[in-house]
Amino acid sequence: MRIGIDKDICIGAGQCALTAPDVFTQDDDGYSTLRPGREDGGGSPLVREAARACPVGAITAEETEDAGALPDAR
């Protein structure tokens, strides 16, 4: 999973850190940041919910292509 935080629109509401505290925290200025080693979400099922909880939409969570997955057979 690829997680993005748009620091230009983050208002520091903290909903991400409340929803997925194992992945998100707040920096010294109160803005959202990822915990060290959690750049890929760490498998947390709450990352997408944290993105939805952001009141300004500053967080994106996109699935990355699994290198081990078989291509879609059509």
C-alpha positions as a Python dict, from the first residue, in 0.01 Angstrom:
ca = {
    (1, 'M'): (0, 0, 0),
    (2, 'R'): (119, 350, -75),
    (3, 'I'): (17, 617, 176),
    (4, 'G'): (33, 985, 95),
    (5, 'I'): (-10, 1283, 326),
    (6, 'D'): (-58, 1622, 160),
    (7, 'K'): (115, 1849, 409),
    (8, 'D'): (-17, 2156, 226),
    (9, 'I'): (-379, 2081, 318),
    (10, 'C'): (-336, 1891, 648),
    (11, 'I'): (-490, 2093, 932),
    (12, 'G'): (-369, 1869, 1216),
    (13, 'A'): (-714, 1742, 1317),
    (14, 'G'): (-555, 1415, 1428),
    (15, 'Q'): (-832, 1185, 1307),
    (16, 'C'): (-576, 966, 1129),
    (17, 'A'): (-373, 917, 1448),
    (18, 'L'): (-690, 840, 1643),
    (19, 'T'): (-813, 591, 1381),
    (20, 'A'): (-486, 412, 1302),
    (21, 'P'): (-239, 499, 1581),
    (22, 'D'): (-4, 218, 1480),
    (23, 'V'): (53, 389, 1142),
    (24, 'F'): (-4, 765, 1193),
    (25, 'T'): (117, 1014, 1449),
    (26, 'Q'): (150, 1391, 1464),
    (27, 'D'): (473, 1585, 1432),
    (28, 'D'): (589, 1861, 1669),
    (29, 'D'): (368, 2111, 1485),
    (30, 'G'): (61, 1887, 1516),
    (31, 'Y'): (47, 1773, 1153),
    (32, 'S'): (0, 1417, 1036),
    (33, 'T'): (302, 1200, 970),
    (34, 'L'): (371, 830, 933),
    (35, 'R'): (535, 637, 1211),
    (36, 'P'): (886, 519, 1121),
    (37, 'G'): (876, 190, 932),
    (38, 'R'): (506, 228, 850),
    (39, 'E'): (542, 389, 507),
    (40, 'D'): (349, 98, 355),
    (41, 'G'): (83, 92, 626),
    (42, 'G'): (227, -213, 796),
    (43, 'G'): (-71, -420, 687),
    (44, 'S'): (-307, -222, 908),
    (45, 'P'): (-669, -258, 798),
    (46, 'L'): (-741, 85, 947),
    (47, 'V'): (-535, 289, 698),
    (48, 'R'): (-824, 332, 453),
    (49, 'E'): (-1057, 426, 737),
    (50, 'A'): (-803, 686, 854),
    (51, 'A'): (-796, 833, 502),
    (52, 'R'): (-1177, 854, 502),
    (53, 'A'): (-1176, 1011, 849),
    (54, 'C'): (-952, 1301, 743),
    (55, 'P'): (-1181, 1607, 735),
    (56, 'V'): (-983, 1776, 456),
    (57, 'G'): (-885, 1469, 252),
    (58, 'A'): (-513, 1510, 312),
    (59, 'I'): (-450, 1133, 326),
    (60, 'T'): (-452, 894, 34),
    (61, 'A'): (-413, 518, 51),
    (62, 'E'): (-355, 331, -273),
    (63, 'E'): (-299, -38, -321),
    (64, 'T'): (31, -117, -487),
    (65, 'E'): (59, -396, -736),
    (66, 'D'): (161, -719, -570),
    (67, 'A'): (473, -846, -745),
    (68, 'G'): (378, -1204, -663),
    (69, 'A'): (28, -1184, -803),
    (70, 'L'): (-62, -1356, -1124),
    (71, 'P'): (-178, -1132, -1408),
    (72, 'D'): (-552, -1112, -1465),
    (73, 'A'): (-645, -1386, -1712),
    (74, 'R'): (-919, -1280, -1949),
}
